[in-house]
Amino acid sequence: MTTELSYRKLAVHGASPIGLMIVLFDTLAGDLRRAADALRKNDIEARCKELNHAALVLGQLESWLDWEKGGEAARSLATFYARLRARMMEASIKKSAAILDTQIEMLLGVRSAWQLLDTPVPETSEKQAIASMDHSRAEYAAPIMEMPDRVRFSQSA
């Protein structure tokens, strides 16, 4: 068993619903990192494998959006996911690891917003975290941070 797989199993065991989402963000970021490395090495098979898996993970994240209760946050995340999917395709077509590197940074910014929600912190700290993000990250993170506790995440079985 690889270290990464062991980490994932431990992270999932007993995780909150938001914690499970964070694990998916980590998985997606790892897929994109490996795809970028494959692009740099001109390894077509590895690039396709990693981007295909990333698309599956992205589909899972999209399926968790709660359109009834999620409001602006659900719309913002849907837009983020759609842009990410489009940029993944563009990176593959243009054979650009740099495009994937940029998407990883964006993904990690949104992941950070979810992590703040999964960790009890004073409200002022959440607002300060959003304020400290660059505009492109804050655009997606702000609606997440404004969600009421009971609406932040919905997972269908």
C-alpha positions in Angstrom: 0.0 0.0 0.0 1.4 3.4 -1.0 1.8 6.2 1.5 -0.7 8.3 -0.5 -3.3 5.6 -0.3 -2.7 5.1 3.4 -3.2 8.9 3.9 -6.5 8.8 1.9 -7.9 5.9 3.9 -7.0 7.6 7.2 -8.4 10.9 6.0 -11.7 9.4 5.0 -12.2 7.3 8.1 -14.4 9.4 10.5 -14.2 12.5 8.3 -16.9 15.1 8.4 -18.8 15.7 5.1 -16.6 18.7 4.5 -13.6 16.6 5.3 -14.6 14.2 2.6 -14.8 17.0 0.2 -11.3 18.2 1.2 -10.0 14.6 0.5 -11.5 14.9 -3.0 -9.9 18.2 -3.5 -6.6 16.7 -2.4 -7.1 13.8 -4.8 -7.9 16.1 -7.7 -4.9 18.3 -7.0 -2.7 15.2 -7.0 -4.2 14.0 -10.3 -3.5 17.4 -11.8 0.1 17.5 -10.5 0.8 14.0 -11.9 -0.8 15.1 -15.2 1.3 18.2 -15.4 4.4 16.1 -14.7 3.3 13.7 -17.5 3.0 16.7 -19.8 6.5 17.8 -19.0 7.8 14.3 -19.8 5.6 14.0 -22.9 4.1 10.8 -21.3 0.7 10.7 -23.2 -0.5 7.5 -21.4 0.1 8.9 -17.9 -1.4 12.3 -18.9 -4.6 10.7 -20.1 -4.9 8.4 -17.1 -4.5 11.3 -14.6 -6.8 13.7 -16.4 -9.4 11.0 -16.8 -9.3 10.3 -13.1 -9.4 14.0 -12.4 -12.5 14.3 -14.5 -14.1 11.5 -12.4 -13.3 13.3 -9.2 -14.5 16.6 -10.5 -17.8 14.8 -11.5 -18.2 13.6 -7.9 -17.6 17.1 -6.6 -20.2 18.4 -9.0 -22.7 15.8 -8.0 -22.5 16.9 -4.4 -23.7 20.5 -5.1 -26.9 21.2 -3.3 -28.9 23.4 -5.8 -31.8 23.8 -3.4 -30.0 25.0 -0.3 -26.6 26.0 -1.7 -27.6 29.3 -3.4 -24.8 31.5 -4.5 -22.2 29.1 -3.2 -23.5 26.2 -5.3 -23.6 28.5 -8.4 -20.1 29.7 -7.7 -18.7 26.2 -7.2 -20.5 25.0 -10.4 -18.8 27.8 -12.3 -15.5 27.0 -10.8 -15.8 23.3 -11.6 -16.9 24.1 -15.2 -13.9 26.4 -15.7 -11.6 23.8 -14.2 -12.9 21.1 -16.5 -12.5 23.5 -19.5 -8.9 24.4 -18.5 -8.0 20.7 -18.0 -9.2 20.0 -21.6 -7.3 23.1 -22.8 -4.1 21.9 -21.0 -4.4 18.5 -22.7 -4.9 20.0 -26.1 -2.2 22.6 -25.8 0.1 20.2 -23.9 0.5 22.9 -21.3 1.7 21.9 -17.8 1.6 25.6 -16.9 -2.2 25.7 -17.4 -2.6 22.8 -14.9 -0.2 24.4 -12.4 -2.4 27.5 -12.4 -5.5 25.3 -11.9 -3.9 23.5 -9.0 -3.3 26.9 -7.3 -6.9 27.9 -7.8 -8.1 24.5 -6.5 -5.9 24.7 -3.4 -7.3 28.2 -2.7 -10.9 26.9 -2.7 -9.8 23.8 -0.7 -8.4 26.2 1.9 -11.9 27.9 2.2 -13.5 24.5 2.8 -10.7 23.6 5.4 -11.5 26.8 7.3 -15.2 25.7 7.5 -14.2 22.2 8.7 -12.1 23.7 11.5 -13.9 25.8 14.2 -12.4 29.3 14.0 -13.8 32.7 15.0 -15.8 34.3 12.2 -13.4 37.2 12.0 -10.6 34.7 11.1 -12.7 33.4 8.2 -13.3 36.9 6.9 -9.6 37.7 7.2 -8.7 34.6 5.3 -11.0 35.6 2.4 -9.6 39.1 2.5 -6.1 37.8 2.3 -6.8 35.7 -0.8 -6.1 37.1 -4.3 -9.2 38.1 -6.2 -9.4 35.0 -8.3 -9.4 32.7 -5.3 -11.7 34.9 -3.2 -14.3 34.9 -6.0 -15.0 31.3 -5.4 -14.3 31.1 -1.7 -16.4 34.0 -0.4 -19.8 32.3 -1.1 -18.6 29.2 0.6 -17.7 31.1 3.7 -21.1 32.9 3.8 -23.1 29.7 3.8 -25.1 28.9 7.0 -23.7 26.0 8.9 -26.7 23.7 8.0 -26.4 24.4 4.3 -22.7 24.2 3.7 -22.6 20.7 2.4 -25.1 18.1 1.2 -24.0 14.6 0.3 -26.3 12.2 -1.3 -25.7 8.5 -0.6 
